[in-house]
Amino acid sequence: VTPQTPLRRADEHAPAAGRRWLRREDPAIRGWARRERATIFWGDETGMRSAPQAGRAYGRRGRTPVLPGTGKRCRGHRLSAITNRGTLAFMVFEGSFVTEVFLGFLRRVIRHAGRRVFLIVDEPPAHVAVGVERWVKRHRRQVRLFFLPGYSPARHFGRDLDGI
């Protein structure tokens, strides 16, 4: 038995799609952003809760432990976007992550950046909702959304996002 950090990984992860995205889409987005003098942000959302997540657990060598959790705790959510240079915009909210919440965050990022924003995000329902699509079309001089391939977290891209 050794102390190990539990891993969480989507069964559907697609590392090849992530590598293709980095080869094709990423350079195109960067070039376009340079020409448009836009700021590229990488965005994501996450849930937060009051229960601590232990950094290590004990398990048999070669078997990653799973930590069950029970009980009702305080919950919240955070939307954040960061540039490669470390400029951060974020918003904390309660309730569900829906179209109106994402649009409020887009307004905040645009105001924070002070110029055109290229926001790279994944594709949860709130990001690809018809209402978001319509709003982004009306504000295309201020913001453009780009979508990562499904189930392609950074560790599957073949390089760190720090190097992008």
Disulfide bonds with the S-S distance in Angstrom:
none
